[in-house]
Amino acid sequence: MNENQPNFESLRRLLALKRHETPPPRYFDGFSSRVIARIRAGEAETPASLSNRLSDQVPWLLRFLHIFEGKPVFASAYAFALCLLLITGVIFAERPESTSQASWEPVSQTISSFTSATLPQPVNQMLMADNSTNPMFSFQSTAPSFGQISPGAQLVSYSLPGN
Amino acid sequence: MPADETTLVRRSRDGDLEAYNELVRCYQERIYATIYHMTANHEDANDLAQESFIKAFRALKSFRGGSSFYTWLYRIAVNKTINFLKQRKNRVQISLNDLDFNAEHDPDLVALISDRTPRREADLRELQEKLNAALLKLSEPHRLAVVLHDVQGLSHDEIAKVMNCNIGTVRSRLFYARQQLQGWLSDYLKPT
């Protein structure tokens, strides 16, 4: 290293140029007053940007984010992982629906056996039409077309057990 | 730490802003210069220097006096500057200060200026831009080592305290940085 030292002499002379770069005249005259005024005004807290506050309070988070800034590959991998997680979430979110349908099946079977045993046939048909719990759908499937009166609805009378 | 400075630090820690004003006036030029040479931007240096002094005032209660106030203050300014530089990484904006009148008469610089043109001022400006561009190409730790040693005139020991590393690391960073700069600025350097 010592052999190379003399070679840096002209570089050091060139670097001396930096010492001649000076701020505008009288710049330092009001510098300390500005600092003190900002301290007095409590400005030190309010102007701090989010990133500044993060760097002060949670430096590890900023370092973590800097990894992405320096290496876009990490950012892409992270985004890919998030997308994968989202897609997996969507897939799993749809599954419970089918599971709940399956779990409702024994209940609907119980209802159908109960109604077939106790209710009169037309009502039973209306209720059990398409095995659906949607009253609109079951009504439409049993109701006649526009303008016609359902004969079954007029003729039938029944009483539920216990009434 | 000089006795006066110790008193000023103690008074500042107790909330005496007059005392802190004295401390700011004592170090403002050196702190500003260090930040300016790291950022090559006057406006950024102005903001960061002010914020460094404000942060130092708020942190004075944690200053135990283990190192000198000057080293401690430098460390705050340097950390703030390095954090800032990491954030602005890909959007470098150069806003250089003018060269003072003495630059033209500096014997070291006069020796470097080529005799090809009588427009000495233009040559200095060009040199200034090339030098700053080359410095900005260095990584922050390497640039800091060069700025603190070759521009600010700090000793290896002081730099090690400011950068929180050992003297060997300071020396190797300095050597590597100078090598890099020498390569990039070879057209502007006279062979020794």
Interface residues (C-beta under 8 A of the other chain):
Chain A: M1 N4 P6 N7 F8 E9 S10 L11 R12 R13 L14 L15 A16 L17 K18 R19 H20 E21 T22 P23 P24 F28 F31 S32 S33 R34 V35 I36 R38 I39 R40 E43 A44 S51 S55 L62 H66 E69
Chain B: L17 Y20 N21 V24 R25 Q28 E29 Y32 Y36 H37 H42 A45 N46 A49 Q50 E51 F53 I54 K55 F57 R58 N83 K86 Q87 K89 L96 N97 D98 L99 D100 N102 A103 D106 D108 L109 A111 L112 L124 L127 Q128 L131 V146 V147 D150 V151 R171 F175 R178 Q179 L181 Q182 L185 Y188 L189 K190 P191 T192
